[in-house]
Amino acid sequence: MAVAAVAALLAALSGVLWLAARRFVGPGVQQLHGGGDSGLMHGKTVLITGANSGLGRATAAALLRLGARVIMGCRDRARAEEAAGQLRRELRQAGGREPGSDGGAAGELVVRELDLASLRSVRAFCQEVLQEEPRLDVLINNAGIFQCPYMKTEDGFEMQFGVNHLGHFLLTNLLLGLLKNSAPSRIVVVSSKLYKYGDINFEDLNSEQSYNKSFCYSRSKLANILFTRELARRLEGTNVTVNVLHPGIVRTNLGRHIHIPLLVRPLFNLVSWAFFKTPVEGAQTSVYLASSPEVEGVSGKYFGDCKEEELLPKAMDESVARKLWDISEVMVGILK
């Protein structure tokens, strides 16, 4: 039995290593977006929430290289400033000019404080943006919280629904005027494949009757998709587009609330290294939707790996999307 167990473990390990090698050196590796025309986003301003780590940081780095002026909307200003400094150093080391320097292809990098768990913070952030920014070409709703213990936002909303959906809902609505004035402009929403396991329970949106952290995350990601589709309908004829994406399974700190037993961690780390995307790979669809001429005028669609994908019927329910929009307006104080 012991020999068989060892043989099975070695076979599994060999399989992991083979798949990892195939991923990195095989013919299936596609060229990453964001490495093309270095001036593609020159003169354009992009706002990215949660841009100090993970997908957001990788997205910011790629768009900087394309010449964009990137506003990092982050909860922790100190960590955001540290990430901005690292991005500037990386760009210099890669042979480009530092963001903000004159005469270079690289864009400018700006840090702004934004806590999506506080509607007061969202409003103050948007007021600052509207006062200081003459245009906004791309808004990327990237920040999120994943399967946290039950807790509430400053305004009393369940944290995952409050941050992942309501905070971004208010942010987008407050910046819509600037986006319309800057048209053609784009909104990019980061969702997840896990939306498939969520449902919108209008009787308990705040999860006060029951709380399951996995279900509530999936519900917030389903809300992202329903929001995108309803917003696309409302933006018809404005030359402002909005699309939603899933990045795949990515190695980021989003899963910091997930407990992995100590004995299992080495195996988990090996599997994640072999099968999970890097943040740079995971950010490619965000960069694609923010910058590619291929999706000019495309709106209300769901993307993965830079390709349009089909949605489950519950994510295309127009009546649910409209009802969620109406309730969200009341929850965030747009309507009394």
Salt bridges, closest charged atoms under 4 A:
GLU81 OE2 - ARG77 NE 3.70
GLU90 OE2 - ARG57 NH2 2.63
GLU98 OE1 - ARG92 NH1 2.71
GLU108 OE1 - ARG69 NE 3.06
GLU128 OE2 - ARG112 NE 3.64
GLU132 OE1 - ARG112 NH2 2.63
GLU133 OE1 - ARG69 NH1 2.42
ASP137 OD1 - ARG135 NH2 2.63
GLU154 OE1 - ARG120 NH2 2.89
ASP199 OD1 - LYS314 NZ 3.83
GLU208 OE2 - LYS152 NZ 3.24
GLU230 OE2 - ARG233 NH2 2.56
GLU230 OE2 - ARG234 NE 2.80
GLU230 OE1 - ARG322 NE 3.96
GLU281 OE1 - ARG23 NH2 2.22
GLU296 OE1 - ARG186 NH2 3.03
ASP305 OD1 - LYS277 NZ 2.53
GLU309 OE1 - HIS246 NE2 3.06
ASP326 OD1 - ARG234 NH2 3.90
